[in-house]
Amino acid sequence: MFFRPAMGANAAILIVVGVMGVALAMGFPAWLSVLPDLVSEDDMMSALSLSAAQFNLGRVIGPAIGIIVLRIWSPAGAFYLNAVSFLFVIVAVLLGRTKTPAGRLEPGRLRSHLVAGFRYVRARSWMIWVLVALGIGSFFGFSTLVLMPALARNVLHGGSSTYSLLLVMMGIGAAIGAPLVTWLDRQFPEKTVIKASLMALGLLLALMSASRWTWLSCIAAVGLGGAYLMLGSAANTVLQANSDRDMRGRVVSIYIMVYVGAFPLGGMLMGLLADRIDSTRITYLIAGICCVVGAAVFYLMPSLIREASSPEGIPDEIVSI
């Protein structure tokens, strides 16, 4: 009897989260796919990089802002502010003007179009390996975010303020990485950024595992925010830049499925592992080793993602001017 209100509230939250997930799955691929129609050919790479950067920036800074709102207001206030923030997005979409050419999607069942998207990626093995690198970074790397409360309490012997500080530091790292990844995309091929950021992610997780001082953990958190942002941004840029226009939305959908979907699955595994071995530090170390091993494979076998670079000349199929 006493648990019914709580159960009702939990069910409502789960329903809302489920609907939000469906909305993200439907809207985000369209959002990313239309970007090349908003800018000129010369600015397309910068637009893709900045778009990926802002998405990853939001994933890191959002929780940090949420913690601050919770401390000075309430959980309901955090939901209200989040709802208001979407008004700016809606206004931006209404003001946007594109010259999107007519779609060339052939008639057929939805299932056949989905299968065509997977076949398109499978026929380009380097895309599969880019997605594998992305999945490793999200499953073993970013998923350790769920362990930060335990890290703050059990390892750093702090409280909610320490946890908030770590999240803010990750947000600062993402803020630094946002302009940095755009510059790196112009200086190095995306395959280099992908390998380096995945390796950095693993080494920084190992540093987080070894640290017993808040200041050192904050430094590692800054690096983690930047490395994760650069990995996701580089992968998104190279996948879109090398996709035919009619397939870009489906490629982006697969990218989102791996990037966003691997995080909660990895978080469940990290939480289970931390409970089983009763050590947050060792769990961070295991996650770091997995990322380092994954990066090492790509360094030792560069042919896997050899073609993962933005083309010198942007294909006509993905340009609309």
C-alpha positions in Angstrom: 0.0 0.0 0.0 2.8 2.4 1.0 4.8 1.6 -2.2 2.0 2.3 -4.7 2.6 6.1 -5.1 6.4 5.5 -5.5 5.7 2.7 -8.0 3.4 5.0 -9.9 6.0 7.8 -10.0 8.7 5.4 -11.2 6.4 4.1 -13.9 5.7 7.6 -15.1 9.4 8.4 -15.2 10.2 5.3 -17.1 7.4 6.0 -19.6 8.7 9.6 -20.1 12.2 8.3 -20.6 11.0 5.7 -23.1 9.1 8.3 -25.1 12.2 10.6 -25.1 14.3 7.7 -26.3 12.0 7.1 -29.2 11.9 10.8 -30.1 15.7 10.9 -30.0 15.9 7.9 -32.3 13.6 9.5 -34.8 14.7 13.1 -34.7 18.4 13.0 -34.2 19.3 11.2 -37.5 17.2 13.8 -39.4 18.9 16.6 -37.5 22.4 15.4 -38.4 21.5 14.4 -41.9 20.2 17.9 -42.9 23.4 19.7 -41.7 25.2 19.6 -45.1 22.1 21.3 -46.6 22.5 24.2 -44.2 26.1 25.2 -45.1 28.2 25.7 -48.1 30.6 23.0 -49.4 33.6 24.7 -47.9 32.1 24.8 -44.5 30.6 21.3 -44.4 33.4 19.7 -42.5 33.4 22.4 -39.8 29.6 22.1 -39.5 29.7 18.4 -39.0 32.5 18.7 -36.5 30.9 21.4 -34.5 27.5 19.6 -34.6 29.1 16.4 -33.2 31.0 18.6 -30.7 27.9 20.3 -29.4 26.1 17.0 -29.0 28.9 15.5 -27.0 29.4 18.7 -25.1 25.7 18.6 -24.0 26.0 15.0 -22.9 28.9 15.9 -20.5 27.9 19.5 -19.4 24.2 18.6 -19.1 24.6 16.3 -16.0 27.0 18.9 -14.4 24.3 21.6 -14.8 21.7 19.2 -13.6 23.7 18.6 -10.3 23.9 22.3 -9.7 20.1 22.7 -10.3 19.3 19.9 -8.0 21.4 21.5 -5.2 19.8 24.9 -5.5 16.3 23.9 -6.6 14.7 20.5 -7.0 14.3 17.5 -9.4 11.1 19.0 -10.8 13.0 22.3 -11.4 15.6 20.4 -13.4 12.8 18.9 -15.6 11.2 22.4 -16.1 14.5 24.0 -17.2 15.2 21.1 -19.6 11.8 21.5 -21.1 12.3 25.3 -21.6 15.7 24.6 -23.2 14.0 22.8 -26.0 12.1 25.9 -27.0 15.3 27.4 -28.3 15.9 24.3 -30.4 12.3 24.5 -31.8 12.8 28.2 -32.7 16.2 27.4 -34.4 14.5 24.7 -36.5 11.7 27.0 -37.5 14.2 29.7 -38.5 16.4 27.3 -40.5 16.1 27.3 -44.3 17.6 24.6 -46.4 17.7 23.8 -50.1 17.2 20.1 -49.6 16.8 18.3 -52.9 13.9 15.9 -53.4 14.5 12.5 -51.9 15.4 9.6 -54.1 14.2 6.9 -51.8 12.7 4.1 -53.8 9.3 2.8 -52.7 9.3 -0.2 -50.5 8.8 -1.5 -47.0 10.5 0.2 -44.0 12.3 -3.1 -43.3 13.9 -3.2 -46.7 15.2 0.4 -46.3 16.7 -0.6 -42.8 18.3 -3.6 -44.3 19.7 -1.5 -47.1 21.3 0.8 -44.5 23.1 -2.1 -42.8 24.2 -3.6 -46.1 25.6 -0.2 -47.1 27.7 -0.1 -43.9 28.7 -3.7 -44.2 30.0 -3.2 -47.7 32.4 -0.6 -46.3 34.3 -2.5 -43.7 36.1 0.6 -42.5 32.8 2.0 -41.3 32.2 -1.1 -39.3 35.5 -0.7 -37.6 34.9 3.0 -36.9 31.7 2.0 -35.2 33.5 -0.7 -33.2 36.0 1.9 -32.0 33.1 4.2 -31.1 31.3 1.4 -29.3 34.4 0.5 -27.3 34.8 4.1 -26.2 31.1 4.4 -25.2 30.7 0.9 -23.7 33.9 0.8 -21.6 34.8 4.5 -21.5 31.9 6.9 -21.1 29.8 4.3 -19.2 32.1 4.7 -16.2 30.2 7.9 -15.6 27.8 5.8 -13.5 30.6 4.9 -11.1 31.5 8.5 -10.4 29.3 8.8 -7.3 31.0 5.7 -5.8 34.4 7.1 -6.9 33.7 10.4 -5.1 32.5 8.7 -2.0 34.6 5.5 -1.6 37.9 6.5 -3.2 38.1 10.3 -2.8 36.2 10.2 0.5 34.0 13.1 -0.6 30.3 13.8 -1.0 27.9 15.3 -3.5 30.2 18.3 -3.9 33.1 16.1 -5.0 30.8 14.3 -7.5 29.6 17.7 -8.8 33.2 18.9 -9.2 34.2 15.8 -11.2 31.2 16.3 -13.6 32.0 20.0 -14.0 35.6 19.1 -14.8 34.4 16.7 -17.5 32.3 19.5 -18.9 35.3 21.8 -19.0 37.2 19.1 -20.9 34.4 18.8 -23.4 34.3 22.6 -23.7 38.0 22.6 -24.5 37.7 19.6 -26.9 34.9 21.3 -28.9 37.1 23.8 -30.7 40.1 21.5 -30.5 38.4 18.7 -32.5 37.5 21.2 -35.3 41.2 22.2 -35.5 42.4 18.6 -35.4 40.0 17.6 -38.2 41.8 20.2 -40.4 45.3 19.1 -39.4 45.0 15.3 -39.2 42.8 12.6 -40.8 39.9 11.5 -38.7 41.4 7.9 -38.3 44.3 9.4 -36.4 42.0 11.4 -34.1 39.9 8.2 -33.5 42.9 6.1 -32.5 44.5 8.7 -30.4 41.3 9.7 -28.5 40.5 6.0 -27.8 44.0 5.4 -26.5 43.8 8.6 -24.4 40.5 7.5 -23.0 42.0 4.3 -21.8 45.0 5.9 -20.2 43.0 8.5 -18.5 40.7 5.9 -17.0 43.7 4.1 -15.7 44.9 7.4 -14.2 41.5 7.8 -12.6 41.8 4.3 -11.1 45.2 5.1 -9.6 44.3 8.5 -8.2 43.5 9.0 -4.6 43.6 12.8 -4.7 40.7 14.9 -5.8 42.9 17.3 -7.8 44.4 14.5 -9.8 41.0 13.0 -10.5 39.8 16.4 -11.7 42.7 16.5 -14.2 41.8 13.1 -15.4 38.1 14.1 -15.7 39.0 17.1 -17.9 40.9 14.7 -20.2 38.1 12.2 -20.2 35.6 14.8 -21.3 37.8 16.0 -24.1 38.9 12.6 -25.3 35.3 11.2 -25.4 34.1 14.3 -27.3 36.9 14.0 -29.9 36.2 10.3 -30.4 32.5 10.8 -31.1 33.0 14.0 -33.2 35.7 12.4 -35.4 33.6 9.3 -36.0 30.5 11.2 -36.8 32.3 13.5 -39.2 34.1 10.8 -41.2 30.9 8.6 -41.5 28.8 11.4 -42.8 31.4 12.9 -45.1 31.8 9.5 -46.9 28.2 8.5 -47.1 25.9 9.0 -50.1 23.2 11.5 -49.5 20.4 8.9 -49.7 22.1 6.7 -47.2 23.4 9.4 -44.8 20.3 9.3 -42.5 20.6 5.5 -42.1 24.3 5.7 -41.5 23.8 8.3 -38.8 21.0 6.1 -37.3 23.5 3.3 -36.9 26.0 5.7 -35.5 23.5 6.9 -32.8 22.5 3.3 -32.1 26.1 2.4 -31.3 27.1 5.7 -29.6 24.0 6.2 -27.4 23.0 2.6 -27.0 26.4 1.3 -25.8 26.5 3.7 -22.9 23.6 2.3 -20.8 24.6 -1.3 -21.6 28.2 -0.6 -20.5 26.9 1.2 -17.4 25.0 -1.9 -16.4 28.1 -4.0 -16.8 30.4 -1.5 -15.0 27.9 -1.3 -12.1 27.6 -5.1 -11.9 31.4 -5.6 -12.1 32.0 -3.0 -9.4 29.5 -4.8 -7.1 31.0 -8.2 -7.8 34.6 -7.3 -7.2 33.7 -4.6 -4.6 36.2 -2.2 -6.0 35.5 1.0 -8.0 39.1 1.6 -8.7 39.7 -1.9 -10.2 36.6 -1.4 -12.4 38.0 1.8 -13.7 41.3 0.0 -14.4 39.6 -2.8 -16.3 37.6 -0.3 -18.4 40.8 1.6 -19.2 42.6 -1.6 -20.2 39.8 -2.5 -22.6 40.0 0.9 -24.3 43.8 0.7 -24.5 43.7 -2.8 -26.0 41.1 -1.6 -28.5 43.2 1.4 -29.5 46.3 -0.8 -29.8 44.5 -3.1 -32.2 43.9 -0.1 -34.5 47.5 1.1 -34.2 48.8 -2.4 -35.0 46.3 -3.0 -37.8 46.0 0.4 -39.4 44.3 -1.1 -42.5 41.1 -1.6 -40.5 40.3 2.2 -40.7 42.7 3.3 -43.4 39.9 4.8 -45.4 38.4 6.6 -42.4 39.3 10.1 -43.6 37.2 13.0 -45.0 37.5 13.2 -48.8 39.6 16.0 -50.3 36.7 17.0 -52.5 33.2 16.6 -51.1 31.1 14.3 -53.2 28.3 15.9 -55.1 25.8 13.5 -53.6 26.1 15.0 -50.1 26.2 18.7 -51.1 23.2 20.9 -51.7 23.9 24.5 -52.8 
